[in-house]
């Protein structure tokens, strides 16, 4: 199993961040994305960093864990930075060595794009770490509700989303089990020519495909048996409602946005 | 080949909030040619232990000796040879089938271990017979077969790779009672006639007592005790405390002792000792 990529893995907790209404969390992320692209001087970036690190701190999820989960992303961030560093030729020359000129704009652009990327990834990771997939889909459904007026199948989309999210871990487990079973039978997909390695994937993919079809059938039957008939007359076990925490979060968010706007040039 | 665990620890997803130590300081010895049962409650570390025997998992710390190979630290070729010598049958082996025909399925293992396939083909019928399947299934698709037959195909496929050690995870789960007995008898005959080492993981304490020479009881990642079936009689309360079924014969002896007032002075529990004691009791009752 791939253990280095953690985005999407919920870490149970009781922190403030865990308790925020998932709808509010999605809205915050949306606003944050806009804010990140509106930042235009050092202090505005500093304030965004402050916002992200404060959220991470409040969530009480170990920083080392989040850091480890970002490993696959570090490379993308570094490469983006390097690209701008060497190839952007705006502004005056800062340094020049071995015939390569590093320009003022290159450093500035590289740093700001890498920063934006980093901030967005950390906040998105934090969302998935502190919110159950079910809560996220509930929130998406609630936020998309207005689209129902134009006959957009909100409920169906939300259901599809929650089913796929629900079955990702099951799928991973199944994959792990089958690959172990085949490894025990001597299957080796880490050595040999590319063609052989590709062929060695078949003993994994076929059983996996068969079991997911079976599972889908079982799920459909189970839903039928419990009287599922789409959205009509359906009520929710967990009603989303704003609590005291949410109002405090909204007030601090507004305060943050106002000061962010003032800091910006 | 002898199998030796020396202070083996295993942790899943170390250094994360999900970190979970499944094996704690396990030290064990499984002698070549023995029949061992591993029992334990769900989450006791049975299946983690099992996967170590096939080098699918390697100790996070400690040492595991499998014949002439030592883990951790074995290289790729050694691990492959371990996988050939230790046949591991997972709990639902029917889920691992993928080939177009049963014949190809059977040849999958031997092919991976670079056996001479012409030679193996001559052994196909014999191995089918051994597991109780008819020759006619060879050219059928494994997906047309029933669950029990699929299990047998998986088993035959494992046996064709000529392992010395059979590691079986709940091999009889999902079979009808007759099929269960037959399959257990097959393992016993493989053990007796071909000197295979058998490691059986089971929930069924009855099976563990009937077939195994030694029973390893696991509890929360540690070895609770290693006993012969006969000695298990004295562990009734301990087994209950860690959430295990007490084997039926043991319960029966307990019932005789407490409810019928029978005097129990045998060392082992089996049909002979139980009937002998009952006869003694009845005779004694008749004379007094």
Interface residues (C-beta under 8 A of the other chain):
Chain A: X3 X6 X9 X11 X61 X62 X64 X65 X68 X177 X178 X180 X181 X182 X183 X184 X185 X186 X187 X188 X191 X202 X203 X206 X207 X210 X211
Chain B: X13 X15 X16 X17 X18 X51 X54 X56 X76 X80 X83 X84 X87 X88 X90 X93 X95 X96 X97 X98 X108 X109 X112 X113 X143 X157 X158 X161
